[in-house]
């Protein structure tokens, strides 16, 4: 028997998720169309969420966006994450050493979620932001995490989420990706060359906890030409050492697991 749930709360969460996924503020009708709710119901939910600060109405406009309360809750959650606390100084050191952007991600429902970021001194426009989700099949961090899973589970994720093509270099065949994942399983270094974003090269490595389970991944990203000039091999090895350091801090015993 299915567990009972509060329908109004469930619909309210649908509204919040729609606003979180939108690139811009949305109107009542737009929100209702995306989650198949009548606009009168959406309006009542928005009124309550606005009252509590979880949603705010764009000034002089009948459109809505997430409010500051959501940011407060999100930051409280991030600040409480042990892996983020442990990894943050390591990410900063790696970013300073390589002078490139470094990320920390967690896996979630077949995708990766960026939970921390250490900036470089360069001004580069990239799609990655803390809180953003990304696919696994064409990101270095995603492939690093997939490489730690059984093949059956990987294929299930790929089938469920699909292998959308974002650039001419995006892998779209599961069999060929599986071959590369086996290589990553050995090297612990994933390289993604303009597969998710044109002009960007990203390298990733998994992070393990005390049980040997991959709980996240870190990456180094930058413009393709600059990454090549600095040396993909060198960057990969430095990144791998940082990933191993974070894993050790999380209780992973490399000697015991080897």
Buried (B, 14 or more C-beta within 10 A) or exposed (E): EEEEEEEEEEBBEBBBEBBEEBEEBBBBEBBBBBEEBEBEBBBBBBEEBBEEEBBBBEEEEEBBBBBEBBEEEBEEEBEEBEBBEBBBEBBBBBBEBBEBBBBBBBBEEBBBBBBBBBBBEEEBEBEBEBEBEBBBBBBBBBBBBBBBBEEEEBBEBBEEBEBEEBBEEBBBEBEEBBEBBEEBBEEBBBBBBBBBBEEBBBBBBBBBBBEBEBBBBBBBBBBBEBBEEBEBEEBBBBBBEBBBBBBBBBEBEEEEEE
